[in-house]
Amino acid sequence: TLDNMIEISNTVIPTELSLREAPLDEIIQDTVIGLEKLQKICDRNDN
């Protein structure tokens, strides 16, 4: 569901707080990994 998606993306995409604490390349890496997980979840939901 959409609520699920929002919840997942909030978990996946770093908050502003972690943006200030972590180096940018680390944040990008985490976000990319998170988005890949999100994609897998979306694919599972489609099937």
C-alpha positions in Angstrom: 0.0 0.0 0.0 1.0 3.6 -0.3 1.3 4.1 3.4 3.7 1.2 3.4 5.7 2.8 0.7 5.9 6.1 2.6 7.0 4.3 5.7 9.6 2.3 3.8 11.0 5.4 2.0 11.2 7.3 5.3 13.3 4.4 6.7 15.3 4.1 3.5 16.1 7.7 2.8 18.3 9.4 5.4 16.8 12.3 7.4 18.4 15.7 7.6 19.9 14.8 10.9 21.9 12.0 9.5 22.8 14.3 6.5 24.6 16.5 8.9 26.4 13.7 10.6 27.5 11.5 7.8 29.7 12.2 4.8 27.8 12.8 1.6 29.1 9.8 -0.3 28.1 7.5 2.5 24.6 9.0 2.5 24.3 8.5 -1.3 25.5 4.9 -0.9 22.9 4.3 1.8 20.2 5.9 -0.2 21.0 3.9 -3.3 21.0 0.6 -1.3 17.8 1.7 0.3 16.2 2.5 -3.1 17.3 -0.9 -4.4 15.6 -2.6 -1.4 12.5 -0.5 -2.1 12.5 -1.6 -5.7 12.7 -5.3 -4.7 9.7 -4.7 -2.3 7.8 -3.0 -5.1 8.6 -5.9 -7.5 7.4 -8.4 -5.0 4.1 -6.5 -4.5 3.6 -6.4 -8.3 3.8 -10.2 -8.6 
